[in-house]
Amino acid sequence: MSKILFELPPLPYYITIGRNKYAKGEQHPNRRNLGIFDWLFVVQGMLHIGEDESQWEVGPGQSLLLLPDRYHYTTAPCEEETVFYWIHFVYEGKFSSYSDADYSMMIRHAWANPYKLRVPQYTAPLQFARIERLLEQMLAYTETTGSTAYWREQQHFMDLIHLLEENDTGDSTTNAVMRLAERTEAYLRLHYQKELSNESLAEELHFHPNYVVRCMKEIYQCTPMEYLMRYRLEQAKLLLIKTEWSVAHVAEYVGFNYVPYFSNCFKRHTGMSPLAWRKLHAK
């Protein structure tokens, strides 16, 4: 399944919404390099839409996300009365198309919170009735002005994105791998100060150690212990800047029992010693 990957931050920014009704024989306009995302949600009839080399038939209960830098065209006129919502939004960050097989996640830095938003380009959401209610509410806000309407529009748009990402069924095997990798990441981030091993981690997660390692390597491109090491060092980098703790205290706090080993690992990770790092970022 083709999906659109948004590397957050920043967040997508909602512009406006509309609801169109096409009679039999009418068609969606052809556009090239529109400059904004065009998200279609069909509630009745069918749209026949193409984007560069891809073509879709978007029927009731289905959605299609058209990209801002592509050529969009109609492959056939509507064969019956067709009703659909459209949403326009912009995104100033990096985005790309990908398949599940190409997907990998990044290791987060201690002072950043990046997230890769994954939205299926063409899908039949499981909760389309709930999505349609959101669309109706967003459409009603176009007739009002003021800060309350503005923030509610943006919030409903975020809710819509969350629903579509959450309802993405995708490939069940890929999703299972991703869920376990994300559970592993969450556990490591929560318990990074403790003594951990592949075996103890697998026991907590109730999976074989080899399977946990495979899932982490597939999604994060590293083993659980490699992730743990990098996360501990990221925490150490932050503590060296935010506190006046000794290097030994920082090392012990983030899970290292031997200070020289911590210093060696830190230098391999950053290219400098812990004290040099602190001095570089001193106020």
ZAMARGU-4260 file (C-alpha; in steps of 0.2 Angstrom, whole numbers, plus 5000, padded with zeros to 4 digits):
<rodrens>
0) 5000/5000/5000 | 5007/5017/4995 | 5007/5029/5010 | 5013/5047/5012 | 5026/5050/5025
5) 5027/5067/5034 | 5042/5071/5044 | 5036/5081/5059 | 5039/5094/5064 | 5031/5105/5057
10) 5013/5100/5057 | 5002/5100/5042 | 4992/5116/5042 | 4973/5116/5037 | 4967/5129/5025
15) 4949/5125/5020 | 4936/5112/5016 | 4922/5111/5003 | 4908/5099/4998 | 4905/5096/4979
20) 4891/5087/4970 | 4894/5081/4952 | 4880/5076/4941 | 4882/5061/4929 | 4895/5066/4915
25) 4904/5079/4926 | 4922/5077/4931 | 4935/5083/4943 | 4946/5097/4936 | 4963/5093/4929
30) 4977/5102/4938 | 4996/5102/4938 | 5008/5107/4953 | 4993/5114/4963 | 5005/5119/4977
35) 4994/5112/4991 | 4987/5095/4996 | 4970/5090/4990 | 4962/5077/5001 | 4946/5069/4994
40) 4932/5059/5003 | 4919/5052/4993 | 4902/5049/5001 | 4891/5045/4986 | 4895/5039/4968
45) 4913/5038/4961 | 4928/5049/4956 | 4940/5042/4943 | 4956/5051/4947 | 4974/5049/4941
50) 4990/5056/4948 | 5005/5055/4936 | 5007/5036/4933 | 4994/5031/4946 | 4975/5029/4944
55) 4961/5026/4956 | 4942/5024/4957 | 4937/5032/4973 | 4920/5026/4979 | 4909/5029/4994
60) 4918/5027/5010 | 4935/5030/5002 | 4948/5044/5003 | 4962/5049/4991 | 4976/5061/4995
65) 4983/5071/4980 | 5000/5078/4982 | 5005/5096/4978 | 5019/5093/4966 | 5010/5081/4954
70) 4999/5081/4939 | 4981/5077/4943 | 4968/5072/4930 | 4951/5063/4927 | 4952/5046/4919
75) 4933/5046/4916 | 4918/5057/4920 | 4906/5052/4934 | 4894/5038/4929 | 4881/5044/4942
80) 4878/5058/4954 | 4894/5059/4965 | 4896/5068/4982 | 4912/5071/4990 | 4922/5082/5002
85) 4938/5090/4999 | 4951/5097/5011 | 4965/5108/5006 | 4981/5109/5017 | 4999/5114/5016
90) 5014/5106/5023 | 5031/5115/5024 | 5042/5100/5030 | 5048/5085/5021 | 5036/5072/5014
95) 5038/5057/5002 | 5029/5042/4996 | 5034/5025/5002 | 5028/5007/5004 | 5028/4997/5021
100) 5043/4987/5015 | 5053/5004/5013 | 5049/5011/5030 | 5061/5014/5045 | 5060/5025/5060
105) 5073/5037/5067 | 5080/5037/5085 | 5074/5052/5093 | 5087/5065/5101 | 5085/5069/5119
110) 5080/5087/5115 | 5069/5084/5100 | 5053/5075/5097 | 5052/5070/5079 | 5038/5059/5072
115) 5035/5051/5056 | 5016/5053/5051 | 5010/5039/5040 | 4995/5042/5030 | 4988/5030/5017
120) 4986/5039/5000 | 4971/5029/4995 | 4961/5020/5008 | 4944/5014/5014 | 4945/5020/5033
125) 4936/5008/5045 | 4928/5023/5054 | 4922/5033/5039 | 4905/5037/5047 | 4915/5046/5061
130) 4926/5054/5048 | 4911/5061/5039 | 4904/5068/5055 | 4921/5077/5057 | 4920/5084/5039
135) 4902/5090/5042 | 4908/5100/5057 | 4923/5107/5048 | 4912/5113/5034 | 4900/5121/5046
140) 4915/5132/5053 | 4918/5139/5036 | 4903/5150/5039 | 4910/5157/5055 | 4925/5168/5060
145) 4936/5171/5075 | 4948/5162/5086 | 4936/5149/5092 | 4931/5143/5075 | 4950/5144/5069
150) 4956/5133/5083 | 4942/5121/5081 | 4945/5119/5063 | 4963/5115/5066 | 4959/5103/5080
155) 4946/5093/5069 | 4959/5092/5056 | 4972/5085/5068 | 4958/5072/5074 | 4955/5068/5055
160) 4973/5064/5052 | 4974/5054/5068 | 4959/5043/5063 | 4966/5040/5046 | 4983/5035/5053
165) 4975/5024/5067 | 4963/5016/5055 | 4977/5011/5042 | 4976/4992/5042 | 4990/4990/5029
170) 5000/4973/5029 | 4996/4964/5045 | 5014/4957/5046 | 5022/4973/5044 | 5010/4981/5057
175) 5014/4968/5069 | 5033/4971/5067 | 5031/4990/5069 | 5020/4988/5084 | 5033/4977/5093
180) 5047/4988/5088 | 5037/5003/5095 | 5033/4994/5111 | 5052/4989/5113 | 5057/5008/5110
185) 5044/5013/5123 | 5051/5001/5136 | 5069/5005/5133 | 5065/5024/5135 | 5056/5021/5151
190) 5068/5009/5159 | 5085/5015/5151 | 5093/5017/5168 | 5091/4999/5173 | 5102/4984/5169
195) 5094/4978/5153 | 5098/4964/5141 | 5090/4956/5125 | 5084/4942/5136 | 5076/4952/5150
200) 5068/4964/5137 | 5061/4949/5128 | 5054/4942/5144 | 5045/4958/5148 | 5038/4959/5131
205) 5033/4941/5130 | 5043/4937/5113 | 5058/4928/5109 | 5074/4938/5110 | 5078/4935/5092
210) 5061/4941/5086 | 5063/4957/5096 | 5080/4960/5089 | 5073/4957/5071 | 5059/4969/5073
215) 5070/4983/5080 | 5082/4981/5066 | 5069/4981/5053 | 5060/4997/5059 | 5074/5006/5068
220) 5090/4999/5059 | 5098/4994/5075 | 5097/4981/5089 | 5088/4985/5105 | 5105/4986/5114
225) 5111/4998/5101 | 5096/5009/5103 | 5098/5008/5122 | 5116/5014/5121 | 5112/5028/5109
230) 5097/5034/5120 | 5108/5033/5136 | 5121/5044/5127 | 5107/5056/5121 | 5101/5058/5139
235) 5119/5061/5145 | 5121/5075/5132 | 5106/5083/5139 | 5111/5081/5157 | 5128/5088/5154
240) 5120/5104/5147 | 5106/5106/5160 | 5115/5101/5176 | 5131/5104/5185 | 5132/5085/5189
245) 5149/5077/5188 | 5153/5066/5173 | 5153/5051/5185 | 5135/5056/5192 | 5129/5058/5174
250) 5136/5041/5169 | 5128/5032/5183 | 5111/5041/5181 | 5109/5036/5163 | 5114/5018/5166
255) 5133/5016/5165 | 5142/5007/5179 | 5160/5011/5173 | 5164/5030/5170 | 5179/5027/5158
260) 5168/5016/5147 | 5155/5029/5147 | 5168/5042/5142 | 5174/5031/5128 | 5156/5028/5122
265) 5152/5046/5123 | 5167/5051/5113 | 5164/5039/5099 | 5146/5045/5098 | 5149/5064/5098
270) 5168/5065/5093 | 5172/5074/5110 | 5173/5070/5128 | 5159/5073/5140 | 5168/5089/5148
275) 5172/5096/5131 | 5153/5093/5126 | 5148/5103/5142 | 5160/5117/5138 | 5155/5118/5120
280) 5137/5121/5125 | 5140/5131/5141 | 5130/5148/5142
</rodrens>
